[in-house]
């Protein structure tokens, strides 16, 4: 990936920092009643691993995302724009709590927002 993306990975604390942020993020979305239905019957530990992998890859970290394509993974879930925004809000809060600076958070959310069309309404 490009140098700026690699800097995002480092700014988030590399793999250890991303793992901590994802742990916090997963706790937040699991506790959100408006999102709970999307996660019924989901292997949350597997999802956690994929989230770490996805966030690391999206920020220029080593390795590649090995999960399913976003549209495939979210097919049939009928995710709404509001639910997508709630998830990004929880990620934002987790990144704030992890100590990421505003620029890093904006950059990460911008990268992930680019996946909206593959996730919403799939």
C-alpha angles and dihedrals in degrees: 000000000000125000095253091054091049088052089055090055091050092043089057091054097263118259096334093051093045091050091052092047091049091049089054091043092051091050090052096050092043090055094047108101091199089061101035095096092060091060102046109129093004121139095240094189090053090047090050090054091049092048091054090047092047095047092046092050093044091054096046100263125149121282131028135268106260099183127105122287111278094246091050094046092051099038113134095010093104092215112192129217088248092055091046089051091049090053091050089048090055091048090050091053092047091051091049090051089048088059099250114157123243094256092052092047092049091049093049093047090048091054093048093042086062087070093060095101091053093049110033114082093359 
